[in-house]
Amino acid sequence: MNEFELIKKYFSKLAISSKSSLSLNDDVFFNKPNKLVISIDTYVEGNHFVNFKNPDLVIKKIIRSSISDLICKGVKPKYYFLSGSGNSKVFTKNNLTKISKSLYQEQKKYNIKLGGGDTIYSNKLSFTITSIGFSNKIVTRNKSKFNDDIYVTGNLGDSFIGLLILNNKIKLNKKLSNYFINHYYKPDIKLSLTDNFSNFATSSIDISDGLISDLEKLINKQNISYQLFFDKIPISKNLNLILKLKNLLKKKVISNGDDYQILFTSNTKNRNLIKKISHMKKIKITRIGKILNTKHKSSIIDRKGHQIKINNSGYIHVFD
């Protein structure tokens, strides 16, 4: 049983009477009368981050990936609550000082404030973040329209290469290693895109589990399909270099998750507006596909129209 089957079977019925819960099918809880937007995420060592050798970087990754849930809805985060479980081996004075310093830096960078939290003793290291923002409206999942364009911010795949380096599965020089590891620990989330995002985005999600996996979540309850333009899926110059140096395939690195870029759909009439916003805010925004009706099977095609098969669509939690 995977995480979505588990939610559907055991918890969905509990949220039927709460419109704010969005049928447990989105990244956030949205209570419109109170303009309240909440997300919650749990991070476990060995699963969501490799280890705790760099606590200052781990905490940055956790904070950014958590507030990304609000940002991809067009909401600026305001407060966060942090809970942690661990023991004296990980919560040393040195590590706690580094964590505190990183939290201060993230608060300053994203204009967020610590609201509270909890700490417990455990031999298993984990963190839970609750992020809170306020907004009159949000961009939800499952509101894409037929013929909408599909967009993504930034580049994909850099974080995955960083993970491979940390797991000693690929060797690169120091400069390149630092570049990819930096993208793994410090995803470049697009806070400024929240301004008027709901004016042009019809549906949105952040890419946490992988491009294909998250796109399928984005439209999972709609009677539509998608077509992605493989050659348009954006990767960095450094990743393009690595693909050539290491003889790797682009299709194997673009849908592994941890990118925390915004994946969204928009009406075709907004193309010039999105180009203008991209230029004005200096945010890379790439049109990578379109929404189709169910007469067409979801597909990924190259520039010649040939179908590309991506075996690894993304990460999913499975409970045996």
DRENZASE-555454 format. One line per 8 residues: number of its first residue (from 0); for each residue x, y, z of C-alpha. Coordinates in Angstrom, 1 decimal. Example, Ala and Ser with C-alpha at 12.3 -4.5 7.8 and 13.67 -1.06 7.14 Angstrom:
<pts>
0> 12.3,-4.5,7.8 | 13.7,-1.1,7.1
</pts>
This chain:
<pts>
0> 0.0,0.0,0.0 | 1.5,3.4,-1.0 | 0.9,6.7,0.8 | -2.0,7.8,-1.4 | -3.8,4.5,-1.1 | -3.4,4.7,2.7 | -4.8,8.2,2.9 | -7.8,7.2,0.7
8> -8.6,4.1,2.6 | -8.2,5.3,6.2 | -8.3,9.1,6.4 | -10.2,10.7,3.4 | -13.6,10.0,5.0 | -12.6,11.9,8.1 | -12.1,15.1,6.1 | -15.3,15.0,4.0
16> -17.0,17.6,6.3 | -14.1,20.0,6.1 | -13.8,22.0,2.8 | -10.6,23.5,4.1 | -8.9,20.1,4.0 | -9.3,20.1,0.2 | -10.2,16.4,0.3 | -6.6,15.6,1.5
24> -5.6,16.0,-2.1 | -3.4,19.0,-2.0 | -0.2,20.4,-0.4 | -2.0,22.6,2.1 | -5.0,23.2,4.4 | -6.9,26.3,3.3 | -9.5,28.0,5.5 | -10.8,30.7,3.3
32> -12.9,32.6,5.9 | -9.8,33.1,8.0 | -7.4,33.4,5.1 | -5.4,30.7,6.8 | -3.0,28.4,4.8 | -1.1,25.5,6.6 | 1.2,22.8,5.4 | 3.1,20.1,7.4
40> 6.0,17.9,6.5 | 8.1,15.3,8.4 | 11.8,14.6,7.5 | 13.6,11.5,8.7 | 17.4,10.9,8.5 | 18.3,8.4,5.9 | 15.1,9.0,4.0 | 14.7,12.7,3.4
48> 18.3,13.7,4.1 | 21.5,11.5,3.8 | 22.9,12.1,7.3 | 23.4,14.8,9.9 | 27.1,15.6,9.2 | 26.1,19.1,8.1 | 23.2,20.1,10.4 | 23.4,23.7,9.2
56> 22.7,22.6,5.6 | 20.1,19.9,6.6 | 18.0,22.5,8.4 | 18.1,24.8,5.4 | 16.9,22.0,3.1 | 14.1,21.2,5.5 | 12.9,24.8,5.9 | 12.9,25.5,2.2
64> 11.2,22.3,1.2 | 8.5,22.9,3.8 | 7.7,26.5,2.9 | 7.8,25.5,-0.8 | 4.4,23.9,-0.2 | 2.9,27.3,0.5 | 4.9,29.2,-2.2 | 3.7,26.8,-5.0
72> 0.1,27.8,-3.9 | 0.9,31.5,-4.4 | 1.2,32.1,-0.7 | 4.0,33.8,1.2 | 4.9,31.9,4.3 | 4.7,33.9,7.6 | 5.4,31.5,10.5 | 6.9,28.1,10.9
80> 6.8,25.6,13.8 | 9.7,23.2,14.3 | 9.6,19.9,16.1 | 12.6,17.6,16.4 | 13.4,14.2,17.8 | 17.0,13.1,18.5 | 19.5,12.3,21.2 | 22.6,13.9,22.7
88> 24.8,12.6,19.9 | 23.0,14.7,17.3 | 21.7,17.6,19.4 | 25.2,18.7,20.7 | 25.9,22.3,21.6 | 27.9,22.7,18.4 | 25.1,21.3,16.2 | 22.4,23.2,18.0
96> 24.4,26.4,17.5 | 24.7,25.7,13.8 | 20.9,24.9,13.5 | 20.1,28.2,15.3 | 22.3,30.2,13.0 | 20.8,28.6,9.9 | 17.3,29.2,11.1 | 18.1,32.8,11.7
104> 19.5,33.1,8.1 | 16.4,31.4,6.6 | 14.1,33.6,8.6 | 15.9,36.7,7.3 | 16.0,35.4,3.7 | 12.3,34.4,3.5 | 10.8,36.9,6.1 | 9.4,34.1,8.3
112> 9.3,33.8,12.0 | 9.5,30.8,14.4 | 6.2,30.3,16.1 | 7.0,27.3,18.4 | 7.5,23.6,18.2 | 8.5,20.6,20.3 | 11.6,18.5,21.1 | 11.7,14.9,22.2
120> 14.4,12.4,23.0 | 14.7,9.6,20.5 | 17.4,7.5,18.9 | 15.8,8.2,15.5 | 16.5,11.7,14.2 | 13.6,13.5,12.6 | 12.1,16.9,12.1 | 8.5,18.1,11.5
128> 7.8,21.5,10.1 | 4.4,23.3,10.1 | 4.4,26.3,7.8 | 1.7,29.0,8.0 | 0.7,31.8,5.6 | -2.3,34.0,5.0 | -4.1,34.6,1.7 | -7.5,35.3,0.2
136> -7.0,32.6,-2.4 | -4.7,29.8,-3.5 | -3.8,27.9,-6.6 | -4.9,24.3,-6.1 | -4.3,21.0,-7.8 | -6.9,19.5,-10.2 | -8.0,22.8,-11.8 | -6.0,22.5,-15.1
144> -8.0,23.1,-18.3 | -7.9,21.4,-21.6 | -5.3,23.0,-23.8 | -3.5,24.7,-20.9 | 0.2,25.1,-21.2 | 2.5,23.3,-18.6 | 5.3,25.3,-17.1 | 8.1,24.7,-14.7
152> 10.4,27.2,-12.9 | 14.2,26.9,-12.7 | 16.1,23.7,-13.7 | 15.6,20.1,-12.8 | 18.0,17.3,-11.8 | 20.8,19.3,-10.1 | 19.6,18.1,-6.6 | 19.7,14.5,-7.7
160> 23.3,14.7,-8.9 | 24.1,16.3,-5.5 | 22.5,13.3,-3.8 | 24.6,10.9,-6.0 | 27.7,12.7,-4.9 | 26.8,12.5,-1.2 | 26.2,8.8,-1.6 | 29.5,8.3,-3.4
168> 27.8,7.1,-6.5 | 29.5,9.6,-8.8 | 32.8,11.4,-8.6 | 33.3,15.0,-9.8 | 35.8,17.7,-9.2 | 35.5,20.0,-6.2 | 33.9,22.9,-8.0 | 31.2,20.8,-9.7
176> 30.6,18.8,-6.5 | 30.0,21.9,-4.5 | 27.6,23.2,-7.1 | 25.4,20.1,-7.1 | 25.6,19.5,-3.3 | 24.6,23.1,-2.8 | 21.5,22.6,-4.9 | 20.7,19.5,-2.9
184> 20.8,21.2,0.4 | 19.7,24.7,-0.6 | 16.9,24.5,-3.3 | 16.3,27.8,-5.1 | 12.7,28.2,-4.3 | 10.8,31.0,-6.0 | 9.3,33.2,-3.3 | 8.8,36.3,-5.5
192> 6.6,34.3,-7.9 | 3.8,34.3,-5.3 | 2.9,37.9,-6.3 | -0.3,37.6,-8.4 | 0.5,33.9,-9.1 | -3.2,33.1,-8.9 | -3.9,35.6,-11.7 | -2.4,33.3,-14.3
200> -1.8,29.8,-12.9 | -4.8,27.4,-13.1 | -3.2,24.7,-11.1 | 0.1,24.1,-9.3 | 2.4,21.9,-7.2 | 6.0,21.9,-6.2 | 8.3,19.2,-7.5 | 9.3,17.3,-4.4
208> 8.9,13.7,-5.6 | 9.7,14.0,-9.3 | 8.5,15.8,-12.4 | 6.3,13.0,-13.8 | 5.0,11.8,-10.4 | 4.1,15.4,-9.3 | 2.5,16.2,-12.7 | 0.3,13.1,-12.3
216> -0.7,14.3,-8.8 | -1.4,17.7,-10.2 | -4.2,16.3,-12.5 | -5.0,13.1,-10.7 | -8.7,13.6,-10.3 | -9.4,15.2,-13.7 | -10.5,13.6,-16.9 | -7.5,15.0,-18.8
224> -4.0,13.9,-20.0 | -0.7,15.6,-20.7 | 2.0,15.9,-23.3 | 5.5,16.9,-22.3 | 8.2,18.2,-24.7 | 11.3,16.3,-23.5 | 13.8,18.6,-25.1 | 12.2,21.6,-23.4
232> 12.6,20.2,-19.9 | 15.2,22.6,-18.5 | 18.5,21.5,-17.0 | 21.5,23.6,-16.0 | 24.7,24.1,-18.0 | 26.5,22.1,-15.3 | 24.2,19.2,-15.5 | 24.4,19.2,-19.3
240> 28.2,19.0,-19.0 | 27.9,16.1,-16.5 | 25.6,14.2,-18.9 | 28.3,14.3,-21.5 | 31.3,13.7,-19.2 | 29.6,10.7,-17.4 | 27.7,9.4,-20.4 | 24.4,9.8,-18.5
248> 20.9,10.1,-20.0 | 18.8,13.2,-19.4 | 15.7,11.1,-18.9 | 17.3,9.4,-15.9 | 18.0,12.5,-14.0 | 15.0,14.9,-14.5 | 12.3,13.1,-12.5 | 14.0,12.1,-9.2
256> 12.6,14.8,-7.0 | 14.0,17.2,-4.4 | 14.0,20.1,-7.0 | 11.3,22.2,-5.3 | 10.6,24.1,-8.4 | 7.0,25.1,-9.2 | 5.1,23.1,-11.7 | 2.0,24.9,-13.0
264> -0.5,25.2,-15.8 | -1.8,28.3,-17.4 | -4.1,29.3,-20.2 | -2.4,29.9,-23.6 | -3.5,33.6,-23.5 | -1.0,34.1,-20.7 | 2.1,33.2,-22.6 | 3.3,36.8,-23.1
272> 2.4,37.7,-19.5 | 4.5,34.8,-18.1 | 7.4,35.8,-20.3 | 7.2,39.3,-18.9 | 7.0,38.1,-15.3 | 9.9,35.8,-15.9 | 12.0,38.7,-17.3 | 10.9,41.2,-14.6
280> 11.5,38.8,-11.7 | 14.5,37.2,-13.2 | 13.0,33.8,-12.7 | 13.6,31.1,-15.3 | 10.1,29.8,-16.4 | 9.9,27.2,-19.2 | 6.9,26.0,-21.1 | 7.4,22.2,-21.2
288> 4.1,20.8,-22.4 | 0.3,21.0,-22.7 | -2.9,19.6,-21.2 | -4.8,17.3,-23.5 | -8.2,15.5,-23.3 | -8.4,11.7,-22.6 | -8.6,10.9,-26.3 | -4.8,11.2,-26.1
296> -2.7,9.1,-23.7 | -0.3,11.0,-21.5 | 3.1,11.1,-23.2 | 6.6,12.6,-23.4 | 7.8,13.3,-26.9 | 11.1,14.5,-28.4 | 11.4,17.2,-31.0 | 10.7,14.7,-33.8
304> 7.5,13.6,-32.1 | 8.9,10.2,-31.0 | 7.8,9.0,-27.5 | 10.3,9.0,-24.7 | 9.8,6.5,-21.9 | 10.9,7.5,-18.4 | 11.0,4.5,-16.1 | 11.6,6.5,-12.9
312> 8.7,8.8,-12.6 | 9.5,9.9,-9.0 | 9.5,8.9,-5.4 | 6.6,7.4,-3.5 | 6.3,6.1,0.1 | 5.3,2.5,0.2 | 4.0,0.8,3.4 | 4.3,-3.0,3.3
</pts>
